[in-house]
Amino acid sequence: MTKTEFVELVQETGGYNTKADAEKAVKAFTDSVTVALVKKESVSLVGFGTFSTVEVAEKSGKVPGTDKTYTKAAHTAPKFKIGKTLKDSVAG
């Protein structure tokens, strides 16, 4: 599903009058989650899931097919843990 299709779905299910209003709602949601994650805060939506961050340690590896190695620096990565209600809905 593309962003445009998702905005249309939000317009239908959310009862928004225009696509512009639905797109504002989607943008507000994604921007808000991004701001929270940058602050290293988690966002829990009961039944849907939890957006959080995790610290990933530095790691090194080998490039397949060559003798070259690389080192990936330690970093913070976003993480999503699915909620029970969403998991059950998707499972059928």
Backbone as ProteinMPNN parsed JSONL, in Angstrom:
{"seq_chain_A": "MTKTEFVELVQETGGYNTKADAEKAVKAFTDSVTVALVKKESVSLVGFGTFSTVEVAEKSGKVPGTDKTYTKAAHTAPKFKIGKTLKDSVAG", "coords_chain_A": {"N_chain_A": [[0.853, -1.176, 0.0], [0.624, 2.142, -0.908], [1.611, 5.467, 0.209], [-0.306, 7.327, -0.611], [-2.54, 5.675, -1.066], [-2.873, 4.803, 1.549], [-3.526, 7.207, 2.847], [-5.994, 7.701, 1.636], [-7.412, 5.536, 2.707], [-7.352, 6.208, 5.432], [-8.87, 8.526, 5.266], [-11.365, 7.436, 4.588], [-11.922, 5.613, 6.773], [-11.602, 7.269, 8.964], [-13.424, 9.251, 8.649], [-12.833, 11.726, 7.487], [-13.296, 14.804, 5.727], [-11.821, 15.659, 3.512], [-9.002, 14.627, 1.46], [-6.761, 16.059, 2.094], [-7.1, 16.752, 4.787], [-6.991, 14.197, 5.927], [-4.401, 13.509, 5.207], [-2.962, 15.387, 6.699], [-3.492, 14.408, 9.252], [-2.205, 11.891, 9.175], [0.43, 12.748, 8.743], [0.829, 14.254, 11.077], [0.705, 12.225, 12.993], [2.923, 10.534, 12.258], [5.033, 12.375, 12.452], [4.887, 13.047, 15.166], [5.437, 10.594, 16.446], [8.049, 10.274, 15.541], [9.349, 12.493, 16.759], [9.079, 11.766, 19.464], [10.6, 9.38, 19.507], [13.132, 10.339, 18.822], [13.695, 11.696, 21.142], [14.164, 9.558, 22.667], [11.998, 8.357, 23.89], [9.23, 6.154, 24.503], [6.327, 5.174, 22.623], [3.265, 4.069, 23.397], [0.522, 2.389, 22.189], [-2.261, 1.102, 23.207], [-3.217, -2.166, 22.498], [-2.505, -1.858, 19.84], [0.356, -1.453, 19.548], [3.843, -0.846, 20.463], [6.062, 1.759, 19.952], [9.502, 2.186, 20.107], [12.968, 2.802, 21.075], [16.162, 1.251, 20.585], [19.402, 0.49, 21.739], [22.042, -0.301, 19.67], [24.829, -2.321, 19.55], [28.284, -1.833, 18.531], [29.412, -3.527, 15.63], [31.263, -5.936, 13.727], [31.915, -7.265, 10.494], [32.113, -9.469, 7.621], [32.498, -8.914, 4.177], [30.562, -10.635, 1.906], [32.007, -13.053, -0.283], [34.452, -11.822, -0.53], [37.58, -10.839, 1.02], [37.317, -8.645, 2.507], [36.616, -6.658, 5.39], [34.314, -5.032, 7.584], [33.289, -2.412, 9.854], [30.547, -1.633, 11.739], [29.309, 1.153, 13.276], [28.247, 1.742, 16.691], [24.827, 2.433, 17.373], [21.571, 4.036, 17.641], [18.472, 2.512, 17.175], [15.186, 2.41, 15.706], [12.31, 0.653, 16.99], [9.565, -1.609, 16.853], [7.015, -3.086, 18.666], [4.544, -5.365, 18.326], [1.104, -5.187, 19.299], [-1.218, -7.214, 21.231], [-3.958, -7.214, 20.384], [-3.825, -6.278, 17.706], [-2.137, -8.225, 16.652], [-3.745, -10.542, 16.942], [-5.881, -9.812, 15.271], [-4.702, -9.695, 12.731], [-3.875, -12.318, 12.47], [-6.241, -13.569, 12.1]], "CA_chain_A": [[0.0, 0.0, 0.0], [1.399, 3.379, -0.981], [1.175, 6.509, 1.138], [-1.546, 7.891, -1.149], [-3.604, 4.715, -0.774], [-3.076, 4.821, 2.992], [-4.236, 8.453, 3.162], [-7.379, 7.478, 1.223], [-7.991, 4.626, 3.699], [-7.559, 7.011, 6.646], [-10.002, 9.41, 4.99], [-12.586, 6.626, 4.674], [-12.173, 5.066, 8.11], [-11.622, 8.33, 9.964], [-14.506, 10.186, 8.38], [-12.327, 13.047, 7.097], [-13.995, 15.342, 4.557], [-10.913, 15.781, 2.372], [-7.737, 13.9, 1.538], [-5.798, 16.958, 2.735], [-7.277, 16.589, 6.239], [-6.485, 12.868, 6.28], [-2.937, 13.55, 5.076], [-2.478, 16.13, 7.87], [-3.57, 13.5, 10.398], [-1.129, 10.906, 9.016], [1.698, 13.454, 8.948], [0.926, 14.598, 12.5], [1.019, 10.998, 13.714], [4.298, 10.102, 11.99], [5.951, 13.383, 13.009], [4.847, 12.939, 16.628], [6.174, 9.386, 16.822], [9.461, 10.569, 15.272], [9.828, 13.386, 17.819], [9.186, 10.972, 20.698], [11.719, 8.445, 19.378], [14.373, 11.122, 18.871], [13.9, 11.985, 22.567], [14.339, 8.233, 23.288], [10.78, 8.016, 24.621], [8.437, 5.163, 23.779], [4.928, 5.52, 22.373], [2.46, 2.852, 23.523], [-0.875, 2.47, 21.765], [-2.807, -0.142, 23.747], [-3.848, -3.017, 21.503], [-1.847, -1.704, 18.539], [1.767, -1.773, 19.703], [4.713, 0.129, 21.102], [7.224, 2.262, 19.231], [10.567, 2.516, 21.05], [14.304, 2.764, 20.509], [17.062, 0.273, 21.174], [20.815, 0.762, 21.478], [22.67, -1.406, 18.95], [26.271, -2.286, 19.778], [29.153, -1.859, 17.36], [29.678, -4.88, 15.172], [32.082, -6.042, 12.532], [31.517, -8.393, 9.664], [32.893, -9.726, 6.422], [31.746, -8.745, 2.945], [30.496, -11.948, 1.255], [32.736, -13.228, -1.537], [35.743, -11.132, -0.483], [38.239, -10.889, 2.325], [37.139, -7.334, 3.136], [35.814, -6.598, 6.599], [33.78, -3.699, 7.876], [32.828, -2.199, 11.22], [29.378, -0.759, 11.811], [29.35, 1.861, 14.557], [27.098, 1.627, 17.593], [23.809, 3.428, 17.03], [20.228, 3.86, 18.175], [17.575, 2.092, 16.105], [13.779, 2.349, 16.091], [11.796, -0.701, 17.187], [8.12, -1.678, 17.036], [6.536, -4.347, 19.229], [3.13, -5.459, 17.988], [0.18, -5.42, 20.411], [-1.995, -8.452, 21.149], [-5.177, -7.044, 19.584], [-3.424, -6.209, 16.303], [-1.614, -9.556, 16.293], [-4.889, -11.434, 16.808], [-6.663, -9.387, 14.098], [-3.975, -10.083, 11.52], [-3.848, -13.777, 12.427], [-7.538, -14.046, 11.623]], "C_chain_A": [[0.899, 1.239, 0.0], [0.859, 4.392, 0.031], [-0.16, 7.109, 0.687], [-2.736, 6.975, -0.854], [-3.916, 4.699, 0.722], [-3.856, 6.062, 3.421], [-5.71, 8.31, 2.781], [-8.102, 6.558, 2.22], [-8.279, 5.359, 5.011], [-8.74, 7.949, 6.457], [-11.322, 8.648, 5.135], [-12.896, 6.22, 6.109], [-12.267, 6.136, 9.178], [-12.714, 9.357, 9.754], [-14.04, 11.593, 8.045], [-13.018, 13.497, 5.817], [-13.111, 15.394, 3.326], [-9.674, 14.922, 2.581], [-6.693, 14.739, 2.252], [-5.884, 16.838, 4.258], [-6.722, 15.247, 6.708], [-4.963, 12.847, 6.207], [-2.309, 14.315, 6.235], [-2.457, 15.229, 9.104], [-2.451, 12.46, 10.348], [0.218, 11.554, 9.286], [1.892, 13.814, 10.42], [1.303, 13.371, 13.322], [2.474, 10.593, 13.515], [5.315, 11.083, 12.559], [6.018, 13.277, 14.531], [5.609, 11.712, 17.122], [7.675, 9.619, 16.626], [10.056, 11.444, 16.368], [10.031, 12.609, 19.117], [10.388, 10.033, 20.635], [13.065, 9.156, 19.4], [14.72, 11.456, 20.32], [14.126, 10.704, 23.372], [13.18, 7.867, 24.214], [10.041, 6.941, 23.825], [7.005, 5.665, 23.64], [4.135, 4.226, 22.391], [1.019, 3.143, 23.135], [-1.494, 1.13, 22.124], [-3.565, -0.905, 22.656], [-3.184, -2.961, 20.153], [-0.386, -2.093, 18.63], [2.534, -0.646, 20.351], [5.887, 0.466, 20.198], [8.265, 2.63, 20.278], [11.9, 2.532, 20.322], [15.135, 1.722, 21.244], [18.493, 0.656, 20.792], [21.428, -0.48, 20.829], [24.183, -1.261, 19.102], [27.044, -2.28, 18.46], [29.363, -3.303, 16.939], [30.54, -4.85, 13.923], [31.652, -7.28, 11.773], [32.409, -8.498, 8.452], [31.989, -9.565, 5.213], [31.745, -10.095, 2.22], [31.267, -11.975, -0.061], [34.082, -12.533, -1.588], [36.36, -11.331, 0.888], [38.089, -9.565, 3.071], [36.268, -7.448, 4.382], [35.328, -5.172, 6.788], [33.405, -3.644, 9.346], [31.666, -1.228, 11.17], [29.345, -0.163, 13.211], [28.095, 1.586, 15.394], [26.105, 2.732, 17.252], [22.493, 3.113, 17.742], [19.306, 3.531, 17.009], [16.127, 2.102, 16.597], [13.321, 0.893, 16.169], [10.284, -0.611, 17.358], [7.758, -3.056, 17.564], [5.028, -4.374, 19.044], [2.289, -5.781, 19.239], [-0.667, -6.662, 20.165], [-3.235, -8.308, 20.259], [-4.859, -7.013, 18.099], [-2.937, -7.584, 15.83], [-2.76, -10.547, 16.063], [-5.726, -11.098, 15.58], [-6.007, -9.845, 12.807], [-3.97, -11.594, 11.357], [-5.192, -14.362, 11.974], [-8.417, -14.401, 12.728]], "O_chain_A": [[1.816, 1.356, 0.813], [-0.202, 4.198, 0.625], [-1.038, 7.367, 1.51], [-3.802, 7.437, -0.447], [-5.077, 4.595, 1.118], [-4.748, 5.975, 4.265], [-6.584, 8.753, 3.526], [-9.271, 6.782, 2.536], [-9.326, 5.153, 5.625], [-9.527, 8.151, 7.382], [-12.276, 9.151, 5.729], [-13.999, 6.454, 6.603], [-12.937, 5.942, 10.192], [-12.911, 10.238, 10.59], [-14.765, 12.558, 8.289], [-13.296, 12.687, 4.932], [-13.592, 15.195, 2.211], [-9.336, 14.541, 3.702], [-5.829, 14.197, 2.942], [-4.859, 16.824, 4.941], [-6.068, 15.163, 7.748], [-4.309, 12.236, 7.052], [-1.238, 13.939, 6.712], [-1.521, 15.279, 9.902], [-1.82, 12.18, 11.367], [1.057, 10.979, 9.98], [2.997, 13.692, 10.949], [2.12, 13.459, 14.238], [3.185, 10.336, 14.486], [6.346, 10.669, 13.091], [7.094, 13.406, 15.116], [6.343, 11.788, 18.108], [8.48, 9.203, 17.459], [11.152, 11.166, 16.854], [11.046, 12.78, 19.792], [11.121, 9.907, 21.617], [14.036, 8.627, 19.942], [15.895, 11.497, 20.688], [14.262, 10.745, 24.595], [13.364, 7.154, 25.201], [10.212, 6.835, 22.61], [6.536, 6.477, 24.437], [4.301, 3.379, 21.514], [0.382, 4.036, 23.692], [-1.281, 0.136, 21.43], [-4.437, -0.353, 21.985], [-3.279, -3.916, 19.382], [0.076, -2.958, 17.885], [1.965, 0.374, 20.74], [6.611, -0.416, 19.737], [7.943, 3.32, 21.245], [11.964, 2.307, 19.113], [14.838, 1.363, 22.383], [18.756, 1.087, 19.67], [21.341, -1.58, 21.376], [24.745, -0.204, 18.815], [26.523, -2.671, 17.415], [29.478, -4.195, 17.78], [30.546, -3.878, 13.168], [31.096, -8.219, 12.343], [33.343, -7.715, 8.277], [30.847, -10.025, 5.22], [32.812, -10.645, 1.946], [31.189, -11.038, -0.856], [34.79, -12.64, -2.589], [35.753, -11.909, 1.789], [38.668, -9.385, 4.143], [35.315, -8.227, 4.425], [35.876, -4.231, 6.213], [33.226, -4.671, 10.001], [31.785, -0.13, 10.625], [29.352, -0.887, 14.206], [27.036, 1.245, 14.867], [26.501, 3.838, 16.885], [22.337, 2.06, 18.36], [19.352, 4.193, 15.972], [15.869, 1.832, 17.77], [13.873, 0.017, 15.502], [9.778, 0.349, 17.938], [8.144, -4.072, 16.987], [4.319, -3.504, 19.549], [2.711, -6.54, 20.11], [-0.816, -7.106, 19.026], [-3.526, -9.2, 19.462], [-5.551, -7.655, 17.308], [-3.289, -8.039, 14.741], [-2.74, -11.305, 15.093], [-6.231, -12.002, 14.913], [-6.681, -10.327, 11.897], [-4.051, -12.101, 10.238], [-5.262, -15.506, 11.524], [-9.552, -14.823, 12.503]]}, "name": "protein", "num_of_chains": 1, "seq": "MTKTEFVELVQETGGYNTKADAEKAVKAFTDSVTVALVKKESVSLVGFGTFSTVEVAEKSGKVPGTDKTYTKAAHTAPKFKIGKTLKDSVAG"}
